[in-house]
Amino acid sequence: MNKFTRNDGTQTISSREIAEITGKRHSDVLNAIRKMEFAWKNITGRNFSLSEYIDQSGRKLPEIILNKTESMYVGSKFNDEARAKLVLRWEALEVEKQSVKPLSQLEILAQSTQILIEQDKRIGNLESKINQIENQSKTT
């Protein structure tokens, strides 16, 4: 699944991914989005979702996270080829989402059991380490 899926299951795309898909500079995509946001807010009453990412040098930089409708609106500014690439990316995301099969109750139970087993092991290891520390502190 797309790394930008909201809690409600809405798939999103970042301005950085849009820049990558369309072959545009991220700063140019951000500028285009910012110019279009006023009209979008007038019509929908909502701003675009501003976020941050950390670049390779460790700096926090802005990015905008858009749902499909918002990104199609932004994509309307692009040339035909860039718009086509964006449309195809959304199609791929939707196919990917459809191919994700929900887990059965038995699969959920098996995963939960595995998580509990791993937690039990970690707790056992921690208790053992605590006992070792307590024994060491008693002898010193």
C-alpha positions in Angstrom: 0.0 0.0 0.0 1.0 3.6 -0.6 3.1 4.9 2.3 0.7 7.8 2.5 -2.5 6.2 3.4 -4.6 8.0 6.0 -6.2 6.3 9.0 -9.5 6.3 7.2 -8.0 4.3 4.3 -7.9 7.3 1.9 -4.8 7.0 -0.3 -2.7 10.0 -0.8 0.4 11.1 -2.7 3.1 13.6 -1.8 4.2 16.6 -3.7 7.7 14.9 -3.8 6.1 11.8 -5.5 4.3 14.0 -8.0 7.6 15.8 -8.8 9.2 12.4 -9.4 6.4 11.1 -11.5 6.1 14.2 -13.7 9.9 14.9 -13.9 9.5 18.3 -12.4 11.5 19.9 -9.6 9.9 19.5 -6.2 10.2 23.2 -5.5 8.3 23.9 -8.8 5.5 21.5 -7.8 5.3 23.1 -4.3 5.0 26.5 -5.9 2.3 25.4 -8.3 0.3 23.8 -5.4 0.6 26.9 -3.3 -0.6 29.1 -6.1 -3.7 26.8 -6.6 -4.5 26.4 -2.9 -6.4 29.7 -2.5 -8.9 28.7 -5.2 -9.2 25.2 -3.8 -9.9 26.6 -0.3 -12.5 29.0 -1.7 -14.4 26.1 -3.3 -13.9 23.3 -0.7 -13.2 25.2 2.5 -10.0 23.1 3.0 -6.3 23.7 2.7 -4.0 21.1 1.4 -2.3 19.0 4.0 1.2 20.4 4.8 3.8 17.9 6.0 7.5 17.7 6.4 10.2 15.2 5.3 13.9 15.0 6.2 16.2 15.2 3.2 19.6 13.4 2.8 21.4 16.2 4.7 19.1 16.0 7.7 17.1 19.2 7.0 13.3 19.3 7.6 11.7 20.4 4.4 8.0 21.0 3.5 5.9 18.7 1.3 2.2 18.6 0.7 0.1 15.4 1.0 -2.8 15.2 -1.5 -5.7 12.8 -1.9 -6.7 11.7 -5.4 -9.1 14.6 -6.1 -6.6 17.2 -4.9 -3.8 15.8 -6.9 -6.0 15.7 -10.0 -6.8 19.3 -9.5 -3.1 20.1 -9.1 -2.3 17.9 -12.1 -4.6 20.0 -14.3 -1.8 22.6 -14.4 0.7 20.2 -15.8 1.3 19.4 -19.5 -0.4 16.5 -21.1 2.4 14.0 -20.6 2.8 14.9 -16.9 -0.9 14.7 -16.3 -1.0 11.3 -18.0 1.8 10.0 -15.7 -0.1 11.2 -12.7 -3.4 9.5 -13.8 -1.5 6.3 -14.4 0.1 6.4 -10.9 -3.4 6.8 -9.4 -4.6 3.8 -11.4 -1.7 1.7 -10.1 -2.4 2.8 -6.5 -6.1 1.8 -6.9 -5.2 -1.6 -8.4 -2.7 -2.1 -5.6 -5.4 -1.3 -3.0 -7.8 -3.7 -4.6 -5.3 -6.5 -4.6 -4.8 -6.3 -0.9 -6.9 -9.1 0.5 -8.4 -8.5 4.0 -7.2 -11.0 6.6 -9.5 -13.7 7.7 -10.3 -14.1 11.4 -8.0 -17.0 11.6 -5.1 -15.0 10.1 -5.7 -12.1 12.5 -5.7 -14.6 15.4 -2.4 -16.2 14.2 -0.8 -12.8 13.8 -2.0 -11.7 17.3 -0.7 -15.0 18.8 2.7 -14.4 17.2 2.9 -10.9 18.5 2.0 -12.1 22.0 4.6 -14.9 21.9 7.3 -12.3 20.9 6.2 -10.0 23.6 6.3 -12.8 26.2 9.9 -13.6 25.1 11.0 -10.0 25.4 9.4 -9.7 28.9 11.1 -12.9 29.9 14.5 -11.5 28.7 13.9 -8.3 30.6 12.9 -10.1 33.8 16.1 -12.2 33.5 18.2 -9.0 33.1 16.5 -7.3 36.0 17.2 -10.4 38.2 20.8 -10.3 37.2 21.1 -6.6 38.0 19.4 -7.1 41.3 21.7 -10.0 42.2 24.8 -8.0 41.2 23.6 -5.0 43.3 23.1 -7.3 46.4 26.7 -8.6 46.1 28.3 -5.2 45.9 
